[in-house]
Each structure stands twice: as C-alpha cells, then as structure tokens.
Amino acid sequence: MCAVSEHDLYYRVAERSLIAQGYNIQFYNSTKSGCKTDSGLERIKHLLENNPSIKCIFITLGINDAIQQIPLNQIYNNLEQMIIY
C-alpha cells in the first residue's frame, strides 16, 4: 500500500494550483475511509444543507462499492443523485 502525504493529496494539489492562478478558494476533505456511494450521498446532502457557501464538490467515490461488488447501476444512481443534489 502506498501512503500519500497530506501535501500531495489531489485536492491539495488542485487547491494550490487554483490559488496560484489567483482564485480565492479553500478545499475541505470530508473523506471517510471505506466509504461507499450510499453513505457518501447522505454526507453530501448534510454537507450542502449545513454549508450553503459551498460552490463545488469533488466526488471521488465508487471504488469501495466496486470492491464490494455493489451493482454498477446502484453505484451510478448514487453518484447521479449526488450530482443532481
């Protein structure tokens, strides 16, 4: 297993890049290890309801669903609901 430092996580790299381009932006990581799309959907709803200033969310869920052989259509539907929400 390869551990990535906090500095090199994708959202930190994106944050630094956007700040360097002059954007006033701050990223928050609400990742939970082992999370699947069903629980991610509930977290996104809660996150957006309690933080109306959020303008953008990176969704990086689905691999744990695939590992646990969740049906692809269920993964797709959960991700779609996150995007619609």
N, C-alpha and C positions, 0 to 999 in steps of 0.2 A: 504494500500500500504506500502511496506517495502522499506525504503531507505537504500542503501548500501554506506558506506563511500568510498572515493577515494582509501584509503589504502586497502580495501577488494575487490575491483573490480577484476574480474577474470584475466584480463590482467596484473594487478599489482602483483597479487599473482604469476602468471606464470613468470613474469619478475624477481621477487625476487628469485624465485626458480632456474631459469636458471643462474642468476648471482652468486648465492651461489655455483652452480656446476662449476663455472669457465668460463662461457660463457660471451663474451663481446657483450651485447645485450641491445637494448633500444626499448621499446614499445611506440607507439603513439595511442591514441584513437581518431578516426575520426567519432565516433558515432554521429548521429543526431536523436534526439527524434522523434519517429513516422515514421522513415524512412522505406520504403518498398524496396523490392529487385530491382525494376526498377530504383529507384534513387541511390541505393547502387551500382548498376552496373556502372552507369555513374561516380560516385565518385571514384570507384576503378580504372577505366580507367584513369581518371585525376590524381589520386594519383600516379599511376605507371609511367605515362608518365613524370611527373614532379619530381619524386624521384627515379631515376634508381638504387640507392643503396639498396632499399628495397628488402629483401630476403624472407620474409614470411609475410603472412597476415592471421589473424584470421577472419573468416566470421561468424558473428552471426546475420544473418538477416532471416526473414521469418515469425516471429510471428505476426508482424503488417499486413502482407499480409493475414495470416490465419484469423485474427480477422476481416478483411475487406472482407473476403470471396473471395479473389483472387483465380482463379482456380489453383489447385495444379500443373498442368503441366506448367503453366506460372511461378510459383514460382521456380519450378525445373529448367526450362530453364534459368531463370535469374541467379540462383545460379551456374548452369553449365557454363554459359558464364563467370562469374566471375572467376571460377577456371581455365578455358581454357585461359583466357586473361593473 
